[in-house]
Amino acid sequence: MSIVKEKVLKKFLHSTESCAELAIKILKNEGKPMRIREITRKILEIRQLKSKTPASTVSAMLQRSSAFKRVGLGTYYLNEEFKNS
């Protein structure tokens, strides 16, 4: 991981933001579609989830939220309206 990305992630450390808000920031920072397990790993680096199955929790959130678009099997990216906001 690059030094710039590490600094960005440390900025979010101890975050009280929702899973969806963190996923939006992570996808904006990466600038490319990501697999569910990658998004989950980055969210868990920032904060803990109370779920026993964090990947399932993140997957459900990505499927339900209008902020994300499925671009492949288990791969998500931001909808157009969230890319520039």
N, C-alpha and C positions, 0 to 999 in steps of 0.2 A: 504494500500500500504506500502511496506517495505521501510525502511529508504534508503537503497541502491538504490531502484528504484526511489524514490523521488529525490535523488541527481543526478541521471542520467537524469531525466526529466528536472530538473532545469538547467542542463548543456545546454540543447537545447532551453531554454527559449529565446524569442526574436529572434528566428531562421529565417534566410533568405532562408533556404533550401526548396526545392520543397516538395510538398505533398508526392510524391513517395519516395524521400530520407528519409523523416521522417518516413513513414510507414515501410520502410526497417529497419531502426534503432529500431523502436518500436518492430517489430516482432523478430528481433535478440535478443533484450533485454528480451522479454518475453519467447522466446524459445519454443513457442507452437503456433498452429493455433489460430486465433482470429476472432471473428465476426466483420462485417463491423461497427456496431455501437460502439464497443469497440475501434477499431482502430480510428474511427472518434473522439470519446471522448478524446483519448490521444493526437491526433493531435491538437484538439482545446485547450487542456491544454497548449500546447507549443506555438501555434500561431493561429491567427484568419484566417478564410477563407472568401473571398469576396462573396462567394456563399450564396444565400438565403436558399439553401438546402445542407448543408455540407455533409450529409450522402450520398446523390445522387452523389455528386462530387467525394467523396472518392470511392464509389462503381464503378463509371465509370473508374476512374484511375486504380483501382485494376484489372478490367476486361481487360483493354487495354494493361497494362504493362506486358512485358515478365518476370519481376522480381517476379511476384506473381503467385501462383497456387491455383485454387479453390479446396478445399478439402471437402467441404460440402455445404449445402444450406446457402449462405451468410457468409461462413467461408473461410478464405484465409490463406495461409502460403507462405513462400519464396520458390522459385524454388531452386534446388540443387546448382546451380552456385552462388547464392547470399547468401547462408547460411554461407559459409566460407570466403567470401571476406570482 
